[in-house]
Every structure is written in C-alpha cells, then in structure tokens.
Amino acid sequence: MKLNLKRPLAFFDLETTGVHIGNDRIVEISVIKIHPDETEEVKTWRVNPQMPIPLESSLVHGIYDEDIKNEPTFKAIAADVASFLGESDLAGYNSNKFDIPMLMEEFLRTQVDFDLENRHFVDVQNIFHQMEQRTLRAAYQFYCGKDIINAHSAEADTRATMEVLLAQIAKYEGAEWENKKGIKTVPVVNDVEALHLFTNLTKPVDFAGRMVFNEAGEELFNFGKHKGKKVEDIFQIEPSYYAWMMQGDFPLYTKRRLEAIYKRWTAKKNAAKPQQPKPEAPKQEQAKAEQPKPENQQQPKPSFKPNRPENQQPKPQPRPQYKPNYPQQPRREEKPAEPINDDMLAQLKLKFGK
C-alpha cells in the first residue's frame, strides 16, 4: 500500500543508554524517510554517548561500550541529522513519549535548532495499543505475519514499524472506534494528519507528558499535586512552582514549553495592570510652560549693582596692626662696669685653664 503523503514522512528509532530522557544519551539512530513520490532514503548513525552504557541496556539493543568508543558524538552529527529530517513529519513506535523528546533533548543540549512546530507526529504504538494493545514484536506478527529479524537493532525496528503502519491502514480501513464519550469515528485512514490526531489523543504539550492540553486548548499539569490544574493558575497561586520545575530534573524541552507559557502569562499580567496617571502641574507653572517663547532669544542674566553714587569708589579701609601682648618685664638697673683686677684674672685663668 502507498502512503498518501503531502510531504516526507520520517520513520525513526533510537537506541539509548537508558530510558531517562534527561540523563540518558543516544547510541544509535536510524531514519527511513519516505517521500510523496514513494522514494525512500535510509540513514543510520552510531553515536558515542560519552558515558558508559549500562549492561542491562546493552543486553536489549546489543550495543556495548567497545562498539561505539570510536564513533562521533551526537554534537558532531546533530546538524546532519537535523538536515536529513528536514521538514518531514515524524513517525515511530512509542515516539511521542520517548523517541521525540529524547531526540529533542539531544538537539537542545548541542544547541542545534530543530523546530517541532507545524509537524505531524504519528505514533504507531498508539494506534496499535488503542486498537489491539500489543508490543512491537506482537504487532509485527499480528499485522504482517512475520517475526522481526535482528530485533532491537535500530534499522530492523524502524522497518518493522513502517510495515506495521502500512498493515494497520489496510486492516482498519472503514473500522469504527469509540472514544470514552461514546462517539464513534473511523480514525485509521491513509492520511498523516488524521493519524496524527488519533495518535495524540492525550494532546501533550511537551511530549514527556508533564503538561497536556484540555478541550479548550489550555495547558494543564499532568503530574504531581497540581495534576489537572491549569498551568497559568498555578503561576498565580504558587509562583515558586515555576522556579522549582525550571531548576528540577525535567527534560529541557519540557522546560522550554513551560518557559514559553510563563512568558505569555507574564505579558498578559503586565498588560492588565492599570496605568498610573501622571500628576498635573500647578496651574501657574502650567500657564508659564504654555506661554510661547521667541526663538533664539537669550534671557538677560541678572547682575548685582551696589547702591552707591556713580563714579565713586569705596575708600580703602586701614588694616588693623597686630601687636603681640607680651607681659611687661621689670627693668633692671644698669650698674657701671667695674675695672678688671687681679682677682678677676685669676678666676678666668682657673675657668679656661690659661
């Protein structure tokens, strides 16, 4: 069966060091890109995660530390991966909850711009679980009658996912599905947009499922003590909750979407604040300000003139003389000089040794 495509659809699968979106890393990514003219392109990258691969993960996908020690880091290939995906819609198995947020985490971590806006996302697992509720291996056996060879390698799982979607469209052609409200529809059709709507019934805001949209298109928290409450309402009643999430162990894409909601809420809050009127100036000052002033006319500066007759100069005042106030000493009476005698000469000789 041919997929009815308006633009390329990229099936992709990731093998990782674990399942924690914020902490784990990609070790392999494979993409099968289907074009509207039915041509396809396939690319697979092995990635050095720059961290040890836990044994339990290696036992699942068969990739060990030794296998990827000489492979490039995701930062080295991120631009190539983004370029190859281009503007394609994205499809995968459990991709909405794991592969897309994990891939976005790597792009954000390496600061490579990859915009998810205006794309369609087809999660084959959601179609399968909502119609049959099985695993990928069972889905491949159920829909295609085959077993996956080399299961848990990225390319084998990606190709199995693509074949399962084609078989699902053929099997459920015209099949009705009833939602929780009792409304019956025929959701599985050969149209990517319709498959996008059917595989995103929970309407996640951030793919990790921490926030979801309600019927009115408003963001709700989908975890913790505020589950089911509007995000903007929590910003109002508990502003610290935003800071807690931004500093907490949440995926970067979840934080980006939360930040966008916070900025929008802050802008609305500031716009709703009443504008304070400017105080009016006193009437006299206002009247003076309104009087027109002639252009280029300089105002004369006030000058100080003493009040005295013209051509009369002030008389110079004598400076006071300073006289020290020494205490008066009594005068000594002067006696006439005595003539030098022999006694005086003898005393001088004794004093000076001459």
C-alpha positions in Angstrom: 0.0 0.0 0.0 1.2 3.5 -0.8 1.1 6.2 1.9 -0.8 9.3 1.0 1.8 11.9 1.7 1.8 15.7 1.2 5.4 15.9 2.4 8.1 13.5 3.5 7.4 11.2 6.5 10.4 10.2 8.5 10.2 6.9 10.5 12.9 6.8 13.1 14.0 4.8 16.1 16.6 5.4 18.8 18.8 3.0 20.8 19.9 4.6 24.0 21.9 4.2 27.3 18.6 4.0 29.2 15.0 5.4 29.4 15.6 8.6 31.4 15.1 11.4 28.9 17.0 14.0 30.9 20.1 11.8 31.8 20.5 9.1 29.1 22.0 9.5 25.7 21.5 8.1 22.2 23.8 5.4 21.0 22.2 4.7 17.6 19.6 6.5 15.4 18.1 5.2 12.2 15.8 7.1 9.9 13.8 5.9 6.9 12.5 8.9 5.0 9.5 8.3 2.7 8.8 10.9 0.0 5.5 11.6 -1.6 6.7 10.0 -4.8 7.3 6.8 -2.9 11.1 7.1 -3.0 12.9 6.4 0.3 16.2 7.4 1.9 17.8 5.5 4.8 20.4 6.7 7.2 21.8 5.2 10.4 24.3 6.7 12.8 26.2 5.1 15.6 26.8 7.6 18.4 29.4 7.8 21.2 27.2 8.8 24.2 30.2 10.0 26.3 29.0 7.9 29.2 29.1 4.1 30.0 26.3 2.0 28.6 24.6 0.0 31.4 24.8 -3.7 30.8 21.0 -4.1 31.0 20.7 -1.7 28.1 23.4 -3.4 26.1 21.6 -6.7 26.5 18.5 -5.2 24.9 20.0 -3.5 21.9 23.3 -5.3 21.6 25.5 -2.2 21.5 28.4 -2.2 24.0 30.9 0.5 25.0 33.5 -1.1 22.8 31.2 -0.9 19.8 30.9 2.9 19.9 34.1 4.2 21.5 35.4 5.5 18.1 32.1 6.8 16.9 31.3 10.5 16.7 29.4 12.3 19.5 25.9 13.5 18.9 27.2 17.0 18.8 29.3 16.1 15.8 26.3 14.6 13.8 23.5 16.7 15.1 23.5 19.1 12.2 23.5 16.2 9.7 20.6 14.5 11.5 18.5 17.7 11.5 19.3 18.4 7.9 18.3 14.9 6.8 15.0 15.1 8.7 14.4 18.5 7.2 10.7 19.4 7.3 9.4 15.9 7.4 6.6 14.7 9.6 7.8 12.2 12.2 6.7 8.6 12.9 7.9 6.0 15.2 6.9 3.4 17.8 6.3 5.0 21.2 7.9 8.0 19.6 5.6 10.6 21.2 6.6 9.6 24.7 10.2 8.6 24.2 12.0 9.0 20.8 10.8 12.5 20.0 11.5 14.0 23.5 14.9 12.1 23.7 15.9 13.4 20.2 14.8 17.0 21.1 16.8 16.7 24.4 20.0 15.9 22.4 19.3 18.8 19.9 18.8 21.3 22.7 21.8 20.0 24.6 24.0 20.6 21.5 22.2 23.9 20.6 21.1 22.7 17.2 17.9 24.3 16.1 15.2 21.7 15.2 11.7 23.1 15.2 8.8 20.8 16.0 6.1 23.4 15.2 3.8 22.7 12.2 4.8 19.0 12.0 2.6 15.9 12.3 3.6 13.1 14.6 2.4 9.5 14.0 2.9 7.1 16.9 2.4 3.6 15.6 2.3 2.2 19.1 -0.7 4.4 20.0 -2.7 3.1 17.0 -1.7 -0.5 18.0 -2.4 -0.1 21.7 -5.7 1.6 21.2 -6.8 -1.0 18.6 -5.1 -4.2 19.8 -2.8 -3.3 22.7 0.3 -5.4 21.9 4.1 -5.0 21.7 6.0 -4.2 18.5 7.1 -7.8 18.1 3.5 -8.9 18.6 2.3 -6.1 16.3 4.6 -7.2 13.6 3.5 -10.8 13.9 -0.2 -9.8 14.2 -0.3 -7.3 11.3 2.4 -8.6 9.0 2.5 -12.3 9.9 6.3 -12.1 10.3 8.9 -12.1 13.1 11.4 -9.3 13.4 14.9 -10.5 12.4 17.6 -8.9 14.4 15.1 -7.3 16.8 16.2 -4.3 18.8 18.6 -3.1 16.2 17.5 0.4 15.2 17.0 -0.2 11.5 15.2 -3.5 12.0 12.8 -2.0 14.5 12.3 1.1 12.2 11.5 -1.0 9.2 9.1 -3.2 11.2 7.4 -0.1 12.5 6.9 1.2 8.9 5.5 -2.1 7.7 3.2 -2.3 10.7 1.7 1.2 9.9 1.0 0.2 6.3 -0.7 -3.0 7.5 -2.7 -1.1 10.1 -4.1 1.3 7.5 -5.1 -1.7 5.3 -6.6 -3.7 8.2 -8.6 -0.8 9.8 -9.9 0.7 6.6 -13.5 1.6 7.5 -13.2 0.2 11.1 -15.1 2.2 13.7 -13.6 3.2 17.0 -15.5 4.5 20.0 -13.9 7.0 22.4 -14.6 7.5 26.1 -17.6 9.8 25.4 -19.2 7.2 23.2 -18.5 9.0 20.0 -17.7 6.6 17.1 -15.3 7.5 14.3 -13.2 5.9 11.6 -9.8 7.1 12.8 -7.3 4.9 11.0 -7.2 6.3 7.4 -4.5 6.9 4.8 -3.8 10.4 5.9 -0.9 11.6 8.1 -2.9 14.5 9.7 -5.7 12.2 10.7 -3.3 9.6 12.1 -1.5 12.5 14.0 -4.8 13.4 15.7 -5.6 9.8 16.5 -2.2 9.0 18.0 -2.1 12.2 20.0 -5.4 11.8 21.9 -3.9 13.0 25.2 -2.7 16.2 23.5 0.7 16.5 25.2 2.3 19.9 25.5 5.8 18.7 25.9 5.9 15.0 24.7 7.2 13.9 28.1 3.6 14.2 29.3 4.2 16.6 32.2 1.7 19.0 30.6 -1.3 18.4 28.4 -3.9 20.5 26.6 -7.6 20.4 27.7 -10.5 20.6 25.3 -10.3 24.4 25.4 -6.6 24.3 24.3 -5.4 25.4 27.8 -2.2 23.8 29.3 -2.8 21.6 32.4 -0.2 20.0 34.6 -0.3 16.2 34.2 1.6 15.1 37.3 2.1 15.7 41.0 0.0 17.7 43.4 -1.3 20.1 40.7 -2.3 17.4 38.2 -5.4 18.6 36.2 -4.9 22.2 37.2 -4.2 25.0 34.7 -0.6 25.9 34.4 -1.3 29.7 34.5 -3.5 29.3 37.6 -0.6 27.7 39.4 1.7 30.5 38.4 -0.7 32.8 40.1 -1.3 31.0 43.3 2.2 29.3 43.7 4.8 31.3 41.7 7.6 29.2 43.2 6.4 26.1 41.4 7.7 27.5 38.1 11.2 28.0 39.6 11.1 24.5 41.1 10.4 23.0 37.7 13.0 25.1 35.9 15.6 24.1 38.4 14.4 20.5 38.7 15.3 17.2 36.9 12.9 17.8 34.0 13.6 17.4 30.2 14.9 20.5 28.5 12.0 20.6 26.1 9.5 20.5 29.0 11.3 23.5 30.5 11.3 25.3 27.1 7.5 24.9 26.8 7.0 25.8 30.5 9.1 29.0 30.0 7.0 30.0 26.9 3.8 29.6 28.9 5.3 31.7 31.8 6.4 34.5 29.4 2.9 34.6 27.8 1.3 34.7 31.3 3.6 37.4 32.5 2.9 39.5 29.4 -0.8 39.2 29.9 -0.4 40.1 33.6 1.6 43.2 32.9 -0.9 44.3 30.2 -3.7 44.0 32.6 -2.1 46.4 35.2 -3.9 49.8 35.3 -1.7 52.7 34.0 -0.9 55.3 36.7 -1.9 58.9 35.6 0.9 61.4 35.7 0.4 64.2 38.4 -0.8 67.5 37.0 1.5 70.5 37.3 0.2 73.6 39.3 -1.9 76.0 37.2 0.6 78.8 37.4 3.5 76.7 36.3 1.4 75.1 33.6 0.5 78.6 32.3 4.1 79.6 32.3 5.0 76.5 30.4 2.3 77.1 27.8 3.5 80.7 27.0 5.4 80.8 23.7 9.0 81.8 23.9 10.6 83.7 21.0 13.1 81.6 19.2 16.9 82.2 19.6 16.3 84.9 22.3 18.6 84.7 25.2 17.3 85.8 28.6 19.5 88.5 30.2 21.3 87.4 33.3 20.7 89.3 36.5 23.7 91.4 37.6 24.5 92.8 41.1 24.9 96.5 41.5 25.8 98.1 44.9 23.7 101.1 45.9 26.2 104.0 45.7 26.7 107.1 43.6 28.2 106.7 40.2 32.0 107.1 39.8 32.5 106.9 43.5 34.9 104.2 44.5 34.8 102.8 48.1 37.6 104.2 50.4 40.2 101.7 51.3 40.0 100.7 55.0 43.2 100.6 57.0 44.3 97.1 58.0 44.5 96.5 61.8 48.0 96.1 63.1 48.8 93.1 65.1 50.7 93.7 68.4 51.7 90.8 70.5 50.6 91.1 74.1 53.9 90.2 75.9 53.9 90.5 79.7 55.8 93.6 81.0 59.2 92.7 82.5 60.6 94.9 85.2 63.6 96.9 84.1 66.9 96.1 85.7 69.0 99.0 86.9 72.3 99.3 84.9 75.4 99.4 87.0 78.7 100.9 85.8 81.3 98.4 84.6 83.9 97.5 87.2 87.6 97.7 86.3 89.4 94.4 85.8 91.5 93.4 88.8 93.8 90.6 89.7 91.1 88.5 91.3 89.1 88.5 88.1 92.1 87.5 86.1 92.8 84.6 88.5 89.2 83.3 88.2 89.3 83.4 84.4 92.6 81.5 84.4 91.1 78.8 86.6 87.9 78.6 84.4 89.6 78.3 81.0 92.9 76.8 82.0 95.0 79.6 80.7 
